[in-house]
C-alpha cells in the first residue's frame, strides 16, 4: 500500500506545481483571481470539510457511541447551508466591493485594526491545533495500514500538503481538491456497500451492540443516543464553525460570482449530509468486527487494513489520505494568509509590495506546516485537537462577524468587548463544570452568550452617548 500512497502523493504535488505556474500575484494565491466556478467551489469546500474529524475521528466516535456520531458531520452540513444562503453572499459582496483578500481585511474594514490583530492572534493558536488534528489522523492511518511509524506518517502528510499549497495557494489547491474529492467519493462510495455486504450487516451490528456490555444497545442504535445535551454541544460548536471559519470564508472570496456560492457551497452542504452516514456506519462495523480496540480512533484504520481486500484497502487509504491533507491545506491557507496579510503587511511592513507579500505568504505556509507537525506530535488525539480549534473559532468570531454583516451601527469597541469576554467565559464554564456545562448551556454556548451580551451592551452604551 505504501507504493500506492507514494504514487498518489506524487500526483497531488505535480498538480499543485502545475497550478503554481499561473500564480503571478497575491490575488492569484489568495483568492484565485476571483475566478472559481460553482463546480470548483463545490470540490474545494467538500475537500476541506471532509477531514480528520469527518473520517477517522467520526468513525472512532461511532465505534464508542454508535449512530449518534452522525451529528458531527451533519452539523458541518447544516453550517455549510447557512454559509451558502446567508453569511456567504453577504461577505462575498463586501469582499468584492472593498477588494478584500482575508477575513482580517473584513474585520479591519468593518471595525478597526485592533479587532483584526487580536482575532488573527487567537486564531493562529487555534489553527495550529486543527492542522495537528489532520496530521494525527494521517499518522494513525499510515501506521496501521502501511506499517509506517506514526511520527513519520505525520511528517509525510505535513510535507506533502505544505509543498502543493505553498506552490500555488488557492489557485492550485482548488484543482488538487477536485482530484481528492473524486478519490474520496470512489473510496467511501465503494467501501460502505462492500462492508455491509461482506463484513457486517445491520443485523450483525445490532447483535454486537446487544452482546457487548460496553454499550447500551438502544442508545448505540439511535441518532439521539448521546442525549439532547450531547447533540446540542456538537451543534453549538460545529454549525457556526462552518460558516465563520476564515479558511472557508477566504475560499468563498475566490468565487466567480455570487450565484456560484449558492450553487457550489449549497450543493456541498447537501453532499455533507449525504456523506455523514458513511464514516458512522464504518465505525460501527469496526466495533462489530474488532470490539476490543484500545484506541477508538484506530477503528477506521483497522478496518481498512484487516477488514478489506487489498484493492479496496488501497483505494480507502488514498481516500482517507486525501481527506486529511485536503483539510490541512485549508488550515495552511488560513494560517499563511492571515500572518502575511494581517501581521506582516498591515503591521510590520505597510509599504510591502505585492511580490513581497506573496513571498512572505509562501514562507509562512512552509513554517506553519512544520509547526503543525510539531504540535501533532505533542497533542496525540484527533477530536481533542479539533475541538480546541472549533471552540476558539466560534466564541471569538461568531458575534463580531455575524453582527457586523447585519448592522453598521456597532463599532470596534463592541467587537473588542465581545472578544475580550468570550474566551474567558468559555474557559470558566469549562473549568467549573469539568467541560459539561449547565444542561444545554455548554461552555461554548456560554462563551457565545457572554460575547453577545457584551457586544450588545457596548453598542447600546455608544448609542446612548451619541444621543445625549
Phi, psi and omega in degrees: 000332183298327180289324175299315182296317180295320178296318180294320177299318178298323178296315180298316179296319180298317178296318179298318180291325176295318178295328182295339181295340181267358182272114181242339183213171184297328179297327175293317183289316187281312188231019178051036181057026183049053187238003187282123175280174183304317181299319179288326173298316178304309186289321183288327175288316181295321178298317181293323186277341176263080182244211184299315181297324185274357180236276182295317182296312182292322176299321176293320176299314180293327177303322183269314190251356174080215191297335183291351173298344178307329186294337180296302182288324179299322178299322176297321178296316178296319178297322179295322178294321176295323177296317184294322189247356182233286185289316187303305180300323181294311184286333176294319178298319178295320181296317179290320183293322185250009181055052181277142178249333183226168174294328175300321175302317180296315183296323177289318180296322182278324183243265176195175184299332180296318179297318179300312186291315181295315180297317180298318180297315179297317183289332176299316180296314180293325182294326177297327179294316182287327174298318178298321180300319178296318184287327176299314179301318180296320177299318177300313183300311185291329178294312184284317188277327186238000178074015179275131177306145186306316184294328177286325176296318177299315181295318181299311180299317180298320181291317181300309184293325180295320181296307187286331177285315182300328182295314189223003178060216183296327184297314179278327181298323181301321180284323175299317180299326179299316177296317182298319180295320178298319179293319178298315181299317179294315183297303183289326181295329178270322188295316184294310177301320179297315182295319180291334181271319189250340185255303182202123178278175177299324177296320178297319178297315180298317179296320180295320179296322179287332186279327187265130182286349183285348181229154171269114187300323180295316180290322184297327184260016182240144175294337181257020185299330180274000177084165182298322180295318179294317178297314180298322180300314179290319182296319182295324179281313194273324180300307178296327182302330183268005168234001173242358181297124178302323180298324178281318180298323180287331170297320180296328176303335183279002182296146178291322179203167184298322181297331178295329178294312182298317182285307186293308182287324178296313177295327177295321176298318177295323178296322177298318179296322177293317182291334192305333180282339188295302181293332179296309181294325177294322176296321179290325175295320178299321177296321180297320184273324186227074188284354187247026178295134179289323181246111181302333181289355174268005183301307182291316176301322180293317178298319181298317187274326186251337186259346183249151171294164187304314185297320180284324176298319179294318178295317179293325177299316177295322180295315182287323174302317177300317182299315184290315184287331179290324175288324178296323180291330176294324179287319176300322176303312181294315182296309187291316181290325179295312182295311184295319183276312187282323182261305187293301187286326185271335184242313186275315183226076181300338181268006182297134180277182185295319180294320178296319179298316180296319180295314180294324178299318180291319178297318179296320179299316179296318179294317180296323177300317178294320178296321178298320177299316181297315180294323178299318179294336182272317186287305175086336182243133184291301185294327176299315180297317183291320182292329174302312182293308185300320180296312180296319180300310186292312185291333181281315191261334191306304187292306182296326181287310183293316180295321181295330179283343185249351180208141178262358186283310180298139183251191186299325182300323178292318179296317180296320179296318181294320179292321184297326183264342189296306183292314177302320179296318179297314180295320181298312180294322178299315182288320182292330185247010182057037177084357185272336182075191180248089183065237180282348178275088178287168176305319180292319177299320178296320178296317179295315180298316179297318178299316180295319179296317179295318179299312182295319181296317180292320178295319179293321179297318179294322179295319179296317180297319181294331183275346181287000000 
